[in-house]
């Protein structure tokens, strides 16, 4: 949560935009972001609506995955990250998140593979750290 940011006002503004234009996926996406930042599980429904309107909006799939992660719904989150990867396979962060979901599900060899894919795209220290930790355990 960003201190001083008025999340409830943001959600209300997105609700007004949605009322005017119900198929405005960016408003559903923004609403989901504001709800996710407050830790509210209704964020998932907003991301669902955004991806229903525009199934290629990979950012909504990614954010849906993150929201599900915080709700400890790892299998569903993995599905969201997989969908985002289908759309934008060159985003290393998606593979990092995929690895984290596989890790949470106890699927360690697959998690190592996902972290390796993230490193191949962008050699980030977090991906190295997670891959090494799981390779040794």
Backbone as CSV, one residue per row, in Angstrom:
resi,resn,N_x,N_y,N_z,CA_x,CA_y,CA_z,C_x,C_y,C_z
1,UNK,0.833,-1.173,0.000,0.000,0.000,0.000,0.884,1.245,0.000
2,UNK,0.579,2.162,-0.870,1.327,3.420,-0.933,0.666,4.398,0.025
3,UNK,1.458,4.899,0.956,0.926,5.819,1.957,0.403,7.087,1.266
4,UNK,-0.777,7.486,1.661,-1.364,8.709,1.125,-2.175,8.499,-0.149
5,UNK,-2.069,7.336,-0.761,-2.842,7.074,-1.977,-4.274,6.759,-1.570
6,UNK,-5.216,7.328,-2.255,-6.632,7.191,-1.897,-7.263,6.058,-2.716
7,UNK,-7.049,4.827,-2.239,-7.502,3.644,-2.967,-9.016,3.588,-3.123
8,UNK,-9.759,3.927,-2.071,-11.216,3.876,-2.166,-11.729,4.861,-3.206
9,UNK,-11.106,6.043,-3.242,-11.500,7.031,-4.246,-11.153,6.532,-5.649
10,UNK,-10.031,5.862,-5.770,-9.632,5.309,-7.069,-10.635,4.254,-7.525
11,UNK,-11.024,3.359,-6.621,-12.002,2.319,-6.964,-13.320,2.973,-7.377
12,UNK,-13.750,3.998,-6.643,-15.000,4.693,-6.978,-14.910,5.342,-8.362
13,UNK,-13.765,5.918,-8.690,-13.592,6.536,-10.004,-13.622,5.472,-11.106
14,UNK,-12.975,4.328,-10.861,-13.018,3.245,-11.845,-14.445,2.706,-11.988
15,UNK,-15.166,2.626,-10.880,-16.564,2.181,-10.939,-17.397,3.125,-11.803
16,UNK,-17.162,4.432,-11.677,-17.876,5.410,-12.515,-17.535,5.212,-13.989
17,UNK,-16.265,5.005,-14.278,-15.846,4.784,-15.663,-16.488,3.516,-16.227
18,UNK,-16.543,2.477,-15.408,-17.139,1.203,-15.826,-18.638,1.369,-16.054
19,UNK,-19.278,2.187,-15.226,-20.707,2.433,-15.406,-20.971,3.105,-16.750
20,UNK,-20.079,4.014,-17.136,-20.227,4.702,-18.418,-19.866,3.811,-19.604
21,UNK,-18.868,2.965,-19.396,-18.386,2.104,-20.479,-18.027,0.738,-19.894
22,UNK,-19.013,-0.161,-19.783,-18.813,-1.453,-19.105,-17.721,-2.346,-19.713
23,UNK,-17.414,-2.176,-20.974,-16.408,-3.023,-21.612,-15.035,-2.331,-21.713
24,UNK,-14.770,-1.407,-20.818,-13.506,-0.667,-20.781,-12.510,-1.463,-19.933
25,UNK,-11.746,-2.345,-20.594,-10.868,-3.258,-19.846,-9.826,-2.541,-19.001
26,UNK,-9.373,-1.365,-19.430,-8.377,-0.633,-18.646,-8.963,-0.153,-17.317
27,UNK,-10.253,0.179,-17.301,-10.893,0.578,-16.038,-11.009,-0.627,-15.103
28,UNK,-11.373,-1.791,-15.654,-11.431,-3.006,-14.837,-10.042,-3.354,-14.304
29,UNK,-9.031,-3.193,-15.168,-7.650,-3.468,-14.776,-7.213,-2.519,-13.651
30,UNK,-7.461,-1.220,-13.834,-7.095,-0.234,-12.810,-7.823,-0.470,-11.502
31,UNK,-9.090,-0.838,-11.602,-9.878,-1.161,-10.405,-9.238,-2.342,-9.672
32,UNK,-8.816,-3.346,-10.437,-8.150,-4.505,-9.845,-6.862,-4.120,-9.144
33,UNK,-6.091,-3.235,-9.762,-4.839,-2.785,-9.141,-5.100,-2.081,-7.810
34,UNK,-6.103,-1.202,-7.798,-6.422,-0.461,-6.568,-6.891,-1.429,-5.474
35,UNK,-7.719,-2.403,-5.846,-8.191,-3.382,-4.866,-7.057,-4.283,-4.391
36,UNK,-6.195,-4.702,-5.319,-5.056,-5.563,-4.943,-4.132,-4.830,-3.975
37,UNK,-3.924,-3.539,-4.207,-3.054,-2.752,-3.332,-3.607,-2.651,-1.920
38,UNK,-4.903,-2.841,-1.779,-5.539,-2.837,-0.458,-5.632,-4.244,0.126
39,UNK,-5.175,-5.236,-0.627,-5.236,-6.612,-0.161,-6.625,-7.214,-0.242
40,UNK,-7.456,-6.680,-1.107,-8.841,-7.156,-1.209,-8.956,-8.231,-2.287
41,UNK,-9.633,-9.307,-1.927,-9.750,-10.416,-2.877,-10.679,-10.114,-4.050
42,UNK,-11.458,-9.023,-3.986,-12.293,-8.627,-5.115,-11.449,-8.219,-6.322
43,UNK,-10.161,-8.005,-6.106,-9.258,-7.659,-7.213,-9.302,-8.733,-8.284
44,UNK,-9.363,-9.987,-7.879,-9.362,-11.102,-8.835,-10.546,-10.969,-9.786
45,UNK,-11.721,-10.647,-9.278,-12.914,-10.506,-10.121,-12.735,-9.369,-11.126
46,UNK,-12.080,-8.292,-10.720,-11.836,-7.183,-11.647,-10.871,-7.601,-12.756
47,UNK,-9.815,-8.326,-12.385,-8.889,-8.811,-13.409,-9.569,-9.836,-14.316
48,UNK,-10.457,-10.653,-13.742,-11.223,-11.601,-14.554,-12.035,-10.865,-15.612
49,UNK,-12.675,-9.789,-15.206,-13.502,-9.012,-16.147,-12.618,-8.379,-17.224
50,UNK,-11.471,-7.852,-16.837,-10.560,-7.248,-17.820,-10.103,-8.279,-18.849
51,UNK,-9.784,-9.491,-18.393,-9.319,-10.523,-19.326,-10.466,-11.131,-20.122
52,UNK,-11.665,-11.049,-19.593,-12.843,-11.493,-20.356,-13.060,-10.548,-21.544
53,UNK,-12.900,-9.254,-21.298,-13.077,-8.250,-22.348,-11.920,-8.313,-23.346
54,UNK,-10.707,-8.431,-22.821,-9.519,-8.488,-23.675,-8.613,-9.621,-23.195
55,UNK,-8.794,-10.815,-23.760,-8.002,-11.977,-23.326,-6.496,-11.830,-23.561
56,UNK,-6.074,-10.850,-24.347,-4.652,-10.645,-24.648,-4.004,-9.611,-23.724
57,UNK,-4.733,-9.116,-22.747,-4.201,-8.121,-21.812,-3.336,-8.850,-20.774
58,UNK,-2.086,-9.101,-21.163,-1.223,-9.933,-20.317,-0.993,-9.320,-18.941
59,UNK,-0.990,-7.987,-18.859,-0.786,-7.339,-17.566,-1.877,-7.746,-16.565
60,UNK,-3.099,-7.886,-17.051,-4.196,-8.293,-16.172,-4.014,-9.742,-15.726
61,UNK,-3.522,-10.601,-16.629,-3.238,-11.989,-16.236,-2.143,-12.024,-15.175
62,UNK,-1.100,-11.185,-15.365,0.003,-11.138,-14.392,-0.497,-10.660,-13.029
63,UNK,-1.233,-9.570,-13.036,-1.725,-9.009,-11.763,-2.724,-9.956,-11.102
64,UNK,-3.515,-10.644,-11.905,-4.442,-11.651,-11.363,-3.632,-12.739,-10.647
65,UNK,-2.546,-13.168,-11.281,-1.680,-14.168,-10.664,-1.106,-13.691,-9.340
66,UNK,-0.656,-12.448,-9.315,-0.103,-11.903,-8.070,-1.179,-11.823,-6.980
67,UNK,-2.374,-11.385,-7.358,-3.467,-11.302,-6.376,-3.786,-12.689,-5.820
68,UNK,-3.803,-13.684,-6.692,-4.077,-15.053,-6.252,-2.945,-15.582,-5.372
69,UNK,-1.719,-15.188,-5.678,-0.582,-15.591,-4.846,-0.782,-15.104,-3.409
70,UNK,-1.137,-13.833,-3.247,-1.323,-13.279,-1.906,-2.492,-13.925,-1.189
71,UNK,-3.412,-14.511,-1.952,-4.537,-15.247,-1.359,-4.194,-16.721,-1.140
72,UNK,-2.952,-17.085,-1.456,-2.437,-18.454,-1.311,-3.184,-19.449,-2.201
73,UNK,-3.640,-18.982,-3.350,-4.326,-19.821,-4.330,-3.335,-20.091,-5.468
74,UNK,-2.306,-20.883,-5.142,-1.138,-21.049,-5.999,-1.434,-21.728,-7.332
75,UNK,-2.278,-22.732,-7.349,-2.592,-23.409,-8.612,-3.270,-22.459,-9.591
76,UNK,-4.213,-21.687,-9.090,-4.896,-20.705,-9.938,-3.918,-19.624,-10.395
77,UNK,-3.053,-19.207,-9.503,-2.061,-18.190,-9.851,-1.144,-18.706,-10.952
78,UNK,-0.724,-19.947,-10.835,0.133,-20.548,-11.865,-0.561,-20.491,-13.220
79,UNK,-1.845,-20.813,-13.263,-2.596,-20.742,-14.514,-2.598,-19.342,-15.102
80,UNK,-2.702,-18.330,-14.249,-2.676,-16.942,-14.722,-1.313,-16.584,-15.299
81,UNK,-0.251,-16.980,-14.605,1.087,-16.678,-15.123,1.354,-17.428,-16.424
82,UNK,0.878,-18.665,-16.520,1.038,-19.418,-17.767,0.324,-18.723,-18.922
83,UNK,-0.865,-18.189,-18.653,-1.616,-17.468,-19.692,-0.862,-16.200,-20.085
84,UNK,-0.327,-15.492,-19.124,0.441,-14.279,-19.424,1.667,-14.619,-20.271
85,UNK,2.319,-15.735,-19.960,3.504,-16.167,-20.726,3.116,-16.519,-22.155
86,UNK,1.958,-17.125,-22.348,1.474,-17.410,-23.707,1.407,-16.136,-24.536
87,UNK,1.029,-15.048,-23.903,0.837,-13.776,-24.591,2.147,-13.024,-24.740
88,UNK,2.985,-13.033,-23.720,4.225,-12.246,-23.727,5.361,-13.093,-23.160
89,UNK,5.870,-13.986,-23.975,6.872,-14.959,-23.518,8.249,-14.351,-23.248
90,UNK,8.470,-13.108,-23.635,9.786,-12.497,-23.412,9.889,-11.728,-22.095
91,UNK,8.878,-11.809,-21.252,8.880,-11.112,-19.966,9.453,-12.040,-18.888
92,UNK,10.669,-11.764,-18.471,11.353,-12.629,-17.501,10.640,-12.686,-16.151
93,UNK,9.984,-11.603,-15.774,9.296,-11.551,-14.486,8.181,-12.603,-14.418
94,UNK,7.548,-12.857,-15.538,6.489,-13.870,-15.566,7.046,-15.251,-15.246
95,UNK,8.244,-15.539,-15.758,8.870,-16.834,-15.465,9.302,-16.899,-14.004
96,UNK,9.741,-15.782,-13.442,10.099,-15.749,-12.017,8.863,-16.069,-11.174
97,UNK,7.737,-15.408,-11.496,6.502,-15.681,-10.771,6.075,-17.133,-10.967
98,UNK,6.227,-17.648,-12.184,5.871,-19.045,-12.454,6.710,-19.964,-11.558
99,UNK,8.001,-19.669,-11.461,8.868,-20.454,-10.588,8.425,-20.400,-9.141
100,UNK,8.036,-19.233,-8.699,7.583,-19.079,-7.320,6.309,-19.898,-7.057
101,UNK,5.393,-19.901,-8.029,4.165,-20.700,-7.851,4.490,-22.192,-7.818
102,UNK,5.368,-22.629,-8.704,5.774,-24.037,-8.716,6.463,-24.404,-7.410
103,UNK,7.257,-23.501,-6.901,7.936,-23.690,-5.606,6.896,-23.875,-4.509
104,UNK,5.892,-23.003,-4.474,4.842,-23.090,-3.449,4.056,-24.396,-3.562
105,UNK,3.973,-24.933,-4.777,3.251,-26.183,-5.007,4.137,-27.414,-4.805
106,UNK,5.411,-27.184,-4.429,6.337,-28.291,-4.178,6.859,-28.945,-5.446
107,UNK,6.757,-28.279,-6.551,7.210,-28.808,-7.839,8.579,-28.191,-8.160
108,UNK,9.576,-28.589,-7.368,10.877,-27.932,-7.384,11.649,-28.060,-8.693
109,UNK,11.727,-29.226,-9.337,12.459,-29.273,-10.617,11.859,-28.333,-11.670
110,UNK,10.533,-28.238,-11.699,9.884,-27.317,-12.630,10.159,-25.858,-12.247
111,UNK,10.228,-25.606,-10.944,10.536,-24.244,-10.483,11.932,-23.848,-10.935
112,UNK,12.903,-24.758,-10.809,14.283,-24.486,-11.250,14.280,-24.166,-12.738
113,UNK,13.515,-24.921,-13.505,13.430,-24.684,-14.952,12.841,-23.297,-15.254
114,UNK,11.811,-22.915,-14.526,11.191,-21.601,-14.729,12.179,-20.483,-14.390
115,UNK,12.909,-20.634,-13.283,13.913,-19.623,-12.928,15.008,-19.557,-13.992
116,UNK,15.382,-20.704,-14.549,16.387,-20.724,-15.620,15.891,-19.975,-16.846
117,UNK,14.611,-20.132,-17.160,14.037,-19.396,-18.290,14.057,-17.893,-18.011
118,UNK,13.764,-17.510,-16.781,13.816,-16.092,-16.422,15.230,-15.554,-16.602
119,UNK,16.213,-16.317,-16.158,17.622,-15.897,-16.259,18.055,-15.781,-17.713
120,UNK,17.584,-16.693,-18.549,17.929,-16.654,-19.965,17.463,-15.342,-20.617
121,UNK,16.302,-14.862,-20.194,15.760,-13.612,-20.737,16.433,-12.399,-20.105
122,UNK,16.590,-12.446,-18.779,17.173,-11.321,-18.044,17.863,-11.862,-16.793
123,UNK,19.187,-11.906,-16.792,19.920,-12.489,-15.655,19.812,-11.649,-14.382
124,UNK,18.667,-11.760,-13.722,18.390,-10.991,-12.513,18.800,-11.796,-11.273
125,UNK,19.365,-11.129,-10.258,19.823,-11.833,-9.049,18.732,-12.635,-8.330
126,UNK,17.487,-12.149,-8.316,16.423,-12.893,-7.632,16.215,-14.262,-8.266
127,UNK,16.256,-14.307,-9.583,16.054,-15.585,-10.279,17.220,-16.529,-9.985
128,UNK,18.445,-16.004,-9.983,19.607,-16.835,-9.635,19.475,-17.369,-8.212
129,UNK,19.113,-16.483,-7.299,18.968,-16.861,-5.900,17.954,-18.003,-5.749
130,UNK,16.790,-17.845,-6.336,15.756,-18.877,-6.201,16.167,-20.175,-6.879
131,UNK,16.809,-20.063,-8.043,17.211,-21.283,-8.752,18.259,-22.062,-7.956
132,UNK,19.246,-21.371,-7.434,20.301,-22.037,-6.669,19.725,-22.683,-5.413
133,UNK,18.871,-21.956,-4.721,18.295,-22.490,-3.488,17.554,-23.776,-3.751
134,UNK,16.772,-23.828,-4.821,15.993,-25.034,-5.111,16.834,-26.137,-5.722
135,UNK,17.861,-25.774,-6.443,18.741,-26.788,-7.018,19.505,-27.529,-5.918
136,UNK,19.772,-26.824,-4.810,20.519,-27.434,-3.708,19.617,-28.206,-2.754
137,UNK,18.329,-27.990,-2.814,17.394,-28.645,-1.873,16.599,-29.754,-2.528
